[in-house]
Amino acid sequence: MNKSIAPILLSIFGIFWVALAINPLYRDIWVAENL
């Protein structure tokens, strides 16, 4: 794989993984505040 492309894919994957990790937590907080 091209070395200039690898960091971009890694950063995109990292952001996507963090978003998946944060979304359930954020949703739980939003639901708790709106009950």
Biopython code that builds the backbone (N, CA, C, O; Angstrom):
import numpy as np
from Bio.PDB.StructureBuilder import StructureBuilder

atoms = [
    (1, "MET", "N", (0.848, -1.199, 0.000)),
    (1, "MET", "CA", (0.000, 0.000, 0.000)),
    (1, "MET", "C", (0.879, 1.243, 0.000)),
    (1, "MET", "O", (1.950, 1.268, 0.606)),
    (2, "ASN", "N", (0.411, 2.258, -0.682)),
    (2, "ASN", "CA", (1.171, 3.512, -0.767)),
    (2, "ASN", "C", (1.294, 4.136, 0.615)),
    (2, "ASN", "O", (0.306, 4.244, 1.341)),
    (3, "LYS", "N", (2.503, 4.545, 0.978)),
    (3, "LYS", "CA", (2.739, 5.081, 2.319)),
    (3, "LYS", "C", (2.015, 6.402, 2.544)),
    (3, "LYS", "O", (1.772, 6.781, 3.690)),
    (4, "SER", "N", (1.669, 7.104, 1.482)),
    (4, "SER", "CA", (0.963, 8.382, 1.638)),
    (4, "SER", "C", (-0.533, 8.167, 1.865)),
    (4, "SER", "O", (-1.229, 9.045, 2.375)),
    (5, "ILE", "N", (-1.019, 6.972, 1.471)),
    (5, "ILE", "CA", (-2.445, 6.666, 1.629)),
    (5, "ILE", "C", (-2.717, 6.030, 2.996)),
    (5, "ILE", "O", (-3.778, 6.240, 3.583)),
    (6, "ALA", "N", (-1.763, 5.261, 3.492)),
    (6, "ALA", "CA", (-1.966, 4.527, 4.740)),
    (6, "ALA", "C", (-2.352, 5.434, 5.915)),
    (6, "ALA", "O", (-3.311, 5.119, 6.619)),
    (7, "PRO", "N", (-1.648, 6.541, 6.154)),
    (7, "PRO", "CA", (-2.030, 7.395, 7.290)),
    (7, "PRO", "C", (-3.440, 7.960, 7.156)),
    (7, "PRO", "O", (-4.130, 8.153, 8.157)),
    (8, "ILE", "N", (-3.869, 8.227, 5.920)),
    (8, "ILE", "CA", (-5.216, 8.756, 5.702)),
    (8, "ILE", "C", (-6.247, 7.695, 6.069)),
    (8, "ILE", "O", (-7.221, 7.986, 6.763)),
    (9, "LEU", "N", (-6.034, 6.471, 5.606)),
    (9, "LEU", "CA", (-6.963, 5.393, 5.932)),
    (9, "LEU", "C", (-6.983, 5.142, 7.432)),
    (9, "LEU", "O", (-8.042, 4.904, 8.013)),
    (10, "LEU", "N", (-5.812, 5.195, 8.058)),
    (10, "LEU", "CA", (-5.725, 4.956, 9.500)),
    (10, "LEU", "C", (-6.472, 6.039, 10.267)),
    (10, "LEU", "O", (-7.175, 5.742, 11.233)),
    (11, "SER", "N", (-6.326, 7.285, 9.847)),
    (11, "SER", "CA", (-7.009, 8.383, 10.537)),
    (11, "SER", "C", (-8.520, 8.285, 10.348)),
    (11, "SER", "O", (-9.279, 8.532, 11.284)),
    (12, "ILE", "N", (-8.958, 7.928, 9.142)),
    (12, "ILE", "CA", (-10.391, 7.766, 8.888)),
    (12, "ILE", "C", (-10.941, 6.632, 9.749)),
    (12, "ILE", "O", (-12.005, 6.770, 10.351)),
    (13, "PHE", "N", (-10.223, 5.513, 9.809)),
    (13, "PHE", "CA", (-10.659, 4.381, 10.620)),
    (13, "PHE", "C", (-10.708, 4.769, 12.089)),
    (13, "PHE", "O", (-11.635, 4.391, 12.805)),
    (14, "GLY", "N", (-9.705, 5.525, 12.538)),
    (14, "GLY", "CA", (-9.662, 5.950, 13.940)),
    (14, "GLY", "C", (-10.834, 6.851, 14.285)),
    (14, "GLY", "O", (-11.465, 6.678, 15.328)),
    (15, "ILE", "N", (-11.131, 7.815, 13.417)),
    (15, "ILE", "CA", (-12.261, 8.719, 13.655)),
    (15, "ILE", "C", (-13.565, 7.925, 13.666)),
    (15, "ILE", "O", (-14.427, 8.154, 14.514)),
    (16, "PHE", "N", (-13.708, 6.986, 12.718)),
    (16, "PHE", "CA", (-14.917, 6.171, 12.639)),
    (16, "PHE", "C", (-15.085, 5.335, 13.903)),
    (16, "PHE", "O", (-16.194, 5.216, 14.423)),
    (17, "TRP", "N", (-13.982, 4.747, 14.406)),
    (17, "TRP", "CA", (-14.029, 3.913, 15.603)),
    (17, "TRP", "C", (-14.410, 4.743, 16.818)),
    (17, "TRP", "O", (-15.220, 4.316, 17.641)),
    (18, "VAL", "N", (-13.823, 5.939, 16.929)),
    (18, "VAL", "CA", (-14.151, 6.823, 18.059)),
    (18, "VAL", "C", (-15.621, 7.237, 17.993)),
    (18, "VAL", "O", (-16.298, 7.297, 19.019)),
    (19, "ALA", "N", (-16.113, 7.523, 16.786)),
    (19, "ALA", "CA", (-17.515, 7.907, 16.638)),
    (19, "ALA", "C", (-18.427, 6.767, 17.093)),
    (19, "ALA", "O", (-19.422, 7.006, 17.778)),
    (20, "LEU", "N", (-18.094, 5.535, 16.718)),
    (20, "LEU", "CA", (-18.890, 4.388, 17.153)),
    (20, "LEU", "C", (-18.841, 4.231, 18.668)),
    (20, "LEU", "O", (-19.830, 3.839, 19.286)),
    (21, "ALA", "N", (-17.682, 4.539, 19.270)),
    (21, "ALA", "CA", (-17.537, 4.402, 20.716)),
    (21, "ALA", "C", (-18.317, 5.490, 21.451)),
    (21, "ALA", "O", (-18.863, 5.245, 22.527)),
    (22, "ILE", "N", (-18.371, 6.697, 20.868)),
    (22, "ILE", "CA", (-19.016, 7.833, 21.535)),
    (22, "ILE", "C", (-20.533, 7.825, 21.318)),
    (22, "ILE", "O", (-21.282, 8.195, 22.222)),
    (23, "ASN", "N", (-20.990, 7.415, 20.147)),
    (23, "ASN", "CA", (-22.412, 7.506, 19.834)),
    (23, "ASN", "C", (-23.327, 6.821, 20.853)),
    (23, "ASN", "O", (-24.289, 7.453, 21.291)),
    (24, "PRO", "N", (-23.089, 5.569, 21.256)),
    (24, "PRO", "CA", (-23.975, 4.941, 22.251)),
    (24, "PRO", "C", (-23.981, 5.704, 23.570)),
    (24, "PRO", "O", (-25.031, 5.849, 24.197)),
    (25, "LEU", "N", (-22.816, 6.193, 23.996)),
    (25, "LEU", "CA", (-22.725, 6.942, 25.244)),
    (25, "LEU", "C", (-23.501, 8.247, 25.129)),
    (25, "LEU", "O", (-24.256, 8.603, 26.033)),
    (26, "TYR", "N", (-23.319, 8.956, 24.026)),
    (26, "TYR", "CA", (-24.015, 10.225, 23.817)),
    (26, "TYR", "C", (-25.524, 9.996, 23.745)),
    (26, "TYR", "O", (-26.300, 10.780, 24.290)),
    (27, "ARG", "N", (-25.937, 8.919, 23.069)),
    (27, "ARG", "CA", (-27.360, 8.609, 22.952)),
    (27, "ARG", "C", (-27.955, 8.304, 24.325)),
    (27, "ARG", "O", (-29.065, 8.741, 24.629)),
    (28, "ASP", "N", (-27.227, 7.556, 25.156)),
    (28, "ASP", "CA", (-27.722, 7.234, 26.493)),
    (28, "ASP", "C", (-27.885, 8.500, 27.320)),
    (28, "ASP", "O", (-28.865, 8.640, 28.051)),
    (29, "ILE", "N", (-26.934, 9.424, 27.212)),
    (29, "ILE", "CA", (-27.024, 10.684, 27.959)),
    (29, "ILE", "C", (-28.208, 11.503, 27.450)),
    (29, "ILE", "O", (-28.958, 12.066, 28.247)),
    (30, "TRP", "N", (-28.382, 11.574, 26.135)),
    (30, "TRP", "CA", (-29.480, 12.344, 25.546)),
    (30, "TRP", "C", (-30.822, 11.779, 25.993)),
    (30, "TRP", "O", (-31.724, 12.535, 26.354)),
    (31, "VAL", "N", (-30.963, 10.450, 25.971)),
    (31, "VAL", "CA", (-32.214, 9.806, 26.391)),
    (31, "VAL", "C", (-32.465, 10.075, 27.869)),
    (31, "VAL", "O", (-33.592, 10.382, 28.258)),
    (32, "ALA", "N", (-31.426, 9.962, 28.698)),
    (32, "ALA", "CA", (-31.578, 10.171, 30.135)),
    (32, "ALA", "C", (-32.022, 11.604, 30.435)),
    (32, "ALA", "O", (-32.814, 11.831, 31.349)),
    (33, "GLU", "N", (-31.513, 12.570, 29.666)),
    (33, "GLU", "CA", (-31.858, 13.970, 29.910)),
    (33, "GLU", "C", (-33.259, 14.310, 29.403)),
    (33, "GLU", "O", (-33.852, 15.295, 29.842)),
    (34, "ASN", "N", (-33.794, 13.500, 28.478)),
    (34, "ASN", "CA", (-35.086, 13.828, 27.876)),
    (34, "ASN", "C", (-36.221, 12.932, 28.357)),
    (34, "ASN", "O", (-37.329, 13.007, 27.828)),
    (35, "LEU", "N", (-35.964, 12.095, 29.342)),
    (35, "LEU", "CA", (-37.039, 11.266, 29.889)),
    (35, "LEU", "C", (-37.901, 12.083, 30.838)),
    (35, "LEU", "O", (-38.862, 11.562, 31.403)),
]
sb = StructureBuilder()
sb.init_structure("model")
sb.init_model(0)
sb.init_chain("A")
sb.init_seg("    ")
for serial, (resi, resn, name, xyz) in enumerate(atoms, 1):
    if name == "N":
        sb.init_residue(resn, " ", resi, " ")
    sb.init_atom(name, np.array(xyz, "f"), 0.0, 1.0, " ", f" {name:<3s}", serial, name[0])
structure = sb.get_structure()
